[in-house]
Amino acid sequence: MAKEKKGEGFHSAAGLIRYFDAEEKTSLKIPPWLVAVLCIATIVIVTVVHVIWPLKG
């Protein structure tokens, strides 16, 4: 029984490796600096909107 489970894991891992290798070639690549800029821009926009229209309550 232990041999069956060991074999299943290997085949599953091989399938995942093939999937991610194929995914790399066709996937959208976003540079890390763009992610950082978008995060900073979102923080600035939310802060400005909060200052302009404060929550009442």
Sequence and secondary structure as in RCSB ss.txt:
>XXXX:A:sequence
MAKEKKGEGFHSAAGLIRYFDAEEKTSLKIPPWLVAVLCIATIVIVTVVHVIWPLKG
>XXXX:A:secstr
 HHHHHHHHHHHHHHHHHHHHHHHHHS    HHHHHHHHHHHHHHHHHHHHHS    
